[in-house]
Amino acid sequence: MLRKKISILLTAAMLAGLMAGCGSAEKNPVESSMAGESSEAQIGEESAGDSGEQAEETDLSGQEPYTVRIVADGFGSEEACAEIGAAVSEITKAKFNTEVEIVRYDFATYVDKVQTELASGEKIDLLGGVSQIPIPSAASQGQVIALNELLESDGQDILADISAEDLASTSIDGQVYAVRNNKELGLGLGFACNTEMLESLGIDYSNIMTEADMEPILQAVKEKYPDVYPLASDSGSMGDYMYAIDWLGRDFGVLIDSFSDDTTVVNFFTSDEYYELCKRRHEWSQNGLIMPDASINTEQVTSLVGAGKAFCATTETKPGIESQWERNTGIDITIINIVPYYTTTSNLNNYWYIPYTSEQPERAMQILNEMYSNPDVANLLIYGIEGKYYEFVDEENGVIGYPEGVTSDDLGWTVAAWHFPNELIAHKWVTDGPDIWADTIQFNKDCQPSTAKGFVWDSMDVTNEVVACTTVLNKYKKGLETGDVDPDTVWEQMKQEFEEAGIQKILTEKQKQLDNWLADNK
């Protein structure tokens, strides 16, 4: 019965989303943006009010004392975790008689430490999930629990805000195993360029539609700035491809064009598109348009661009990406967008689990719902404590920055809004501007969904083949994508090695799963 109820809720959410989409198509851009801002950017205030009404109906402050242990990625010193946890606990203890304990592990060790804790049975009530802890394996191994009944009983604010399509993207066989973060839910692709250099060229870049169209700009940079690399790699990698690829689970087997209805699963790394990309970049490298020995470059591309050693780099694009690049480089950046915004299941790659080691999962869901709907909790988790970790720059518009004399190195707390459940109800960082969340909401509306959005790939039956094919890819990838290696010298050998590693078994299995999913959902 509960499963049937949540199915009805999800169906209603989907219908509401479809109706909203149809209605907004007739609005002008300004009206559409303002409508999005008024309805969604204010969700924190509305959700907080809704939570208060629920509390009056069902007072949860009289529950037995409990501590919810939250494990999240990113650096957090013991001091920062303790004082931010205490500040959050002041809110949650009054509402739920629940305190929170926060543990953060840095990115490099996060997955290993989490897997060790799960294997040992250590208590984790809420676990920040990333793509390295994929839903199919976490669910099939019993590391995390299904959330359907908990969402119904204690996650009403979450259900009110996440579409049925997005819940399906974190589900297996109708069971929801994770709640995705509320952030940008798609991407575009393009190039991040040094603004001063770009403007000095006097070239109109407004009609650039493909990676190949960048060549005249790169050539002009080479001629005007002979000591500058026109295009640079990022620590030896140049892995942003100017195609709207649906990765269908981030290993092998993709839909090359998310804007197409073609649902044929192919190996991108032996496709005509990949060959043409690698061939073009090799020619660019030979002509001095890509830094020499780009595949063995050890320097971050933001450092190269910021120091004036490089003109541009490939990048994902989204609202705020320019300010992100400007923070990391210290110079003005212009983004040239190549691939229009689109969204796939893979873009919902930050989410929250309730592991099997939670002693009281319903208490964990109560806190997760609060993290998702209460702006005060969201701000504490994302930014820390006002006055010490941040201060208002423009309080009326919720814009904040570091206190005077304080830098990120002083805080012992990684500030990255997308790590936590709902950045869209939090303050805005000064370099992102006051409209960043309204822009993000509009961005999410503008993203074209892939035909396969909602499909969840289960690679368990081809694990060995995925490992073997990954070994093959890693042998060739950097050299080909940075232009250091001529694809004509390795192409047939690489294709043969993929075949021997079992690529066809992966493609066949993924195509079967996708076809079954499409039959059930389209």
N, C-alpha and C positions, 0 to 999 in steps of 0.2 A: 504493500500500500504506500509506504514512504517513497519507494522508488517511483511509483506512478505519480505521486504528488510532485516530486522534483522534476519529473519529465514534463508535467503540465506547466510548471513554473518556467522551465527552460524554453518550452515551445512559445509561451506567452512573451518571454523576453525577446525571442527571435522575431516574432511577428511585430512587436513594437519597434525593434530595430529596423526591420524592413519598411515599415510605414514611415518612420522618421526619415529614412534614406530617400523614399519617394517624395516626401514633402519638401525636403531641403533642396532637391534638384531644381525647384522653380524659384528659389530665393536668389537675390543677388548676393555676391560674395560678402559684402559688408554685413547684410542682415543675417546671413548664414553663420558668419563668424561670431557675431554678437549673440545669436541664439545659442550657439555652442557654449559661449562663455557664461551666459546667464544660467543655463541648465546644468552644465557639468562642472565648470570651474568653481561654482559655489557649493559643490556637493558636500564639502567638509562641513559647512555650517548646517546644511539640511540633514546630513547623516547624523551629525552630533545631536540635532534635535530629535530625530527619529529614535536614536538610542536612548535618549532621556525618556521619551514616551514609553518605550519598552520597559525601561527600568521601573517606571511607576506602575505598570501593569504586573510585572514580575520582578520583585525586588531580589536581586542576586547578591546583595551585600551580606546576607546572613549565611552564605555558604561556608562550609568548613574551610579553614585556611589552606592555601595551596600556593606553591611557587612554580610558575611556568618558566622552564629553561629554554631560552632562545639562542640558537646557534646560527650565526650569519657570517658571510664572507667579508673580507676587508680587514684592515688593521684596527685593533682596538686595544689600548693598553689596559692593564688591570684597573688602574685608577679611573680611566674614562668609562669603562664598562660598569664599574661599581656605582659611580655617581649618576650616570645617565640611567642605569637600571633603577636606582633609588628614586629618581625623579619620575620615571614612568610608573613605578610602583605606588606613588602617592595617588595617582589617578585610578589605577586599576584596583587598588586595595579598597578604595571608597566605593567603587561600583560592584566589584566581584569578590571582595575579600581575597584577592589574588595578588601576589607579588611577582615580579619578573626578575630573572637572572639572565644577563646578557653575556654571551661568549662570542668573540670574533676571532677567526683564523685568517691569516693573510692568504692572498690568492694562490700563491705557489704551493702551499701546504694544505689548503682547505679540503680538497676532495679526499686526500689520504687520511687526514685527521678525522673527518666525518665518517669515512668507511670503517676506521678503527673503532670509533665509538659505537657505531651501529653493530659491528661484529661482536663487540664485548657486551652489548646490552645496556650500555650506559644511557641514563635517562636523557632524552631530548624531546621536548614538547612541540617546539616549532623549529623547522629547519628551512633555511633559505636555500632554495634549489637553483642550480645553474645547469647549463646544458651538459656539463660533465657528469651530472648525476641524472641520467635520462629517466623519464617516467616509466617506460616499459620495463627496464631492468629493475628499477627500484620497486615497482609494484609486483613483478613476477617473483622477485626474491623475498617478498614479504617485509621489505624494509620500511614501507610506508603503508598507511591504511586508507581505505576508501572514505570519502568525505560527504557522501550524499546525505545521510541522515543528520550529520553534524551541521551541514550547511542549512538544512531545513530548520533545525532546532535553535541554532546559535549563530548562524551566519547570514541573517536576513539582509544586512547592508551590503554584503558581498554579492548575494544573489540579485539584489536590485540593480547592481551596477555592471556586472559582467555579463556579456551577451551569451546566449546559448551556444553560439558558434565558438566562442573562446573557451567556454567550459568544456565543450566537446574536444577541443584541442589539447586538453589536459586530462582526458578520460580514456579508459580502455573498457570496451564492452559495456558502455553505459555507466561505469563507475568513475566518479571524479576523484582523481588522486592528488591534484595540486590546484592551488589558486594562483593564477598569474598576477604579476605586478601590474599596477595601473601606471603606465608610462607610454613612451612612443611604441607603437605596436607594428611598425613596418620600417621600411628603409628605402632610400634611393641610393644612387651611386654616382660618383663624379670625381672631380679633382679639386684639391685645396691649393690655392695659388698665392704667392706673395703679391699683395695688392699693388704695392708701389711699382714693382717690376712689370706687372701685367698692364697697368694703366700707361706706363711709359712706352709700351709697344705700339699703342694706337691702333690695335686690332679689335674689330667687332667680334666678340665671342658669343653673342646672343643666339646665334644659329648653330652652335656646336651641338650635335645630336649623338655622336658616336665617339669612341676612343680614337678612331682614325682621324676624326676631324680636329684633334688636338695637334696634329703634326705641324701645321704652319706656325702655331704659337711656340711650340718647343723649338722649332728651327729659328724663329726670330729671337728667342731667348739666347740660344747658342751664339748667334751673331752679335747681339748687343752686349751680352754678359759672358764673355768667353771663359771666365774663371768660375762660372756657376754651372752646377749640374741642372739641366732643364727638368729632368725627372729623376727622382731618387727612390731607393728602396727603404724599407723600415726594418733595420736590423737584418737585412738579407732577404726580406719578404716583400712581395708585391702582389698580394693575393686578392685584391678587389677586382672582380671581373665585371665589365660593363654590360652585363646581361641581367635580366629579371629572373634569376634562377630560383626555382623552388627546390631546395635541397632534400626535401622529403625525409628529413631525419639526420642530416649532416654527416653521412658517410659517403656511400656510393649509390648512384642511381638517382637521377634528377629529372625534373621538367625544366628544359632550358629556358622557356619563355612563359612566365606566369601570366602574361596578358593573352596567351593563346588558349584555345580549348583542347589542344593536343595533349593527351595524357599518356603518351608513350614514354616509358622510363628508359633513359639512356645513361651511359657513362660519359659524363662531361669531359673527362680527362683524355678521351680518345675521340672526341667529337670534332666535326669540321670547325665549329666555333672556337674551340680551344686551340686547335692547330693554327687558325688564322691569327688569333691573339698572340700566340707564342712566336709565330713567324714575323709578325709586325714588330713586336718588341725586340726581336733579334736584329732586325734591320735598323730599328732606332738605336740600338746599342752600338752597332757597327758605324753608324753615322754620328755618334757622339751626343745623341739626344737622351740617353740614359746614362747614369753614372757608371764608370768602368768598374768591373768586378762587383756588380751590385749584389750578387748572390752571397758574397762573403763579407759584405758591409756589416759592421758590428754597431754602428751608431744609429740611434733612434732618428726617424725622419723629422720629428718635431725639432730636434736639436739642429739638424742640417738646415732646415728651412729658416728657423729662428736666427741662425748665425749668418744667413745670407749665402750659404754654400750651395743650396738647392732652391730651385724655383717652385716646384710643385710635387705633389704626391697623390696617389689614388686614395679615396676615402669613401666611407659610407656617409650618406647625407640624411639630415633630419632637422627639425627645429632646434636652434641653439648650436648647431655644429660649427658655425663660424666662430662664435665666442669660445667654444671649447678649444678650437685650434689656436685662437688668439691667446687664450690663457697659457697654452702649452708652448707657444713659440715666442710670445712677447711682441709680435708684430701684427699689422693689419692683414687679414686673410680674406680672399674672395673665393667663394665656392662656385665652380662651374658644374651644374648638375647635368648628368648624362642620362641616367635611367630614372624614369618617373617613379614616384612613390608606389610601393606595392607591399602586400603583407602575406605571410605564409605561417604555417604552424611553427616553423623555426624561429619566427620573430617573437614568439611567446616563450622565450628561453630563460626568463627569470620568474620564479614562482616559489610558492611556499608549500611545504609538506607538513603533515603530522606523522612522525615516525611511530613504529610499533612499540617503541620504548616509552612513549608517553603514558604516564600512570593514570591520567584523567583527561582523555582526549576532548571531552566537552569543555573543560576549562581552557584547554589550548585554543579551541575554536572561538571561545568568547574573547580571548585576547587577540587572536588574529583578526576577528571582526572589528575590534576596537582599533587595531593598528591600521586597518583599512579605512575606517570612517571617522576617526577622531583627529582633527588637525593638531591638537596639542601633543598627542602621542606621536604622530607622524613627524612633527618638527623635532622632538627630542631624539627620536631614533635616527633621523637623517642628519641633523645639524648639531645636536648636543644642546647644551644649556645656554640660554640667552645671557649675555653679559660676559661670559667666559669663552664660549666657543664661537659666538657670533654676536653682532649688534645690528640694529635696524639702520639702514641707509635711507629708506623711504617707508616709514611704518604704515602710512595710509594705503600703499600698494603692496605691502608685504615683502619689500625688497631688503635683503640683508647682505652683510659682508663680514669679513674678519674684523675683530676689534683692533683698534690702533696698536701697532707694534706686534701684532700676532700674525703668524703665518700657519699654513697647514702643517708644517713640521713641528709646531709647538703643541699641537692639540692631542696627539695620540689617538686620533679618530679619523678613519677614512670617510670623507664626505663625498658620497656618490648617491644621489637621490634615488636612482633606479634600483638600488640594492634592497630597498624596503617596499612594503606592499603598495603604497599610494603616494607618489610624489606630487600628484595633481592637486592635493589638498594642503600642501606644505608651502612654506615661504619660497620666494624666488631669489636665487643668487644674483648679486648685483651685475655681474658680467653677462648674465642671461637676459636681463631686462624684465620689466613687469608683465610682459605679455607671453612669457615662455609657455605657461601651462595652457592658456587659451589657444596659442599657436599649436601646441602639441595635440590638443583635443581636435582642432581642425585638421591637422595632419593625419590623425587616425581615421577621420571621416573620409579624407581624400585618398587614402591608400586603396589601391585596387586589390581585392583579394584574389589569390590564386584559386584556380578550380579545385585544387587539392587542400585548401586550407581546412584544417580540422582533422586531416589524416595523421595518425600516429604510427610511426614505423617501429616494428618489433624485430630487431636483428638477431634475436637469441639463436635462431636455427642456422644462422650463417656467420656466427661469431668468428670462427677460424678463418673464413674467407675474407671477412672485413679486415682482420689483423694482417693477413697476407697481402691484400691489396693496398693497405696503408703503407706497408713496407715498400712496395713497388713505387707508390706515389711519392713518398719521401725521398726516394733515390733520384727522382727527376724534377720534382716540382719547382724548387727555388731557381735552379739553373734555367729552366724553360721560361718561367714567368717573369724573370728579371731581364731576359734577353741575352744572358751569358752563353746559352747553348742554342745552337741552330737545331730546330726540331727535325729537320730533314736527316740529321745524323743519328737520331735516337728513336724516331717515331715508331717504326715497325718493330724494333726490339722492345720498346715499352708496351706496345699493344700485345705482343706475344707474352710478355711477363704478366700482364693483367689477366690474360686468358688462363695461364698456368696457375695463377693465384686463386682463380675461381670467380672472376668478375661476373660471368654469365649466370652462375647460381644465385648471386646477390640480386642481379637485375630481374631474374625470373621470379624470385621470391617477393621482391618489392612490388613488381608489376601485379602479381597475384593479389597481394594484400591491398594495393591501391584499387584494383578493379572491384574487389569485394566491397571495399569502403564506398566507392562511387555508386555501386549498385544499391547500397543501403541508404545513402545520404543525398543522392542527386536525383 
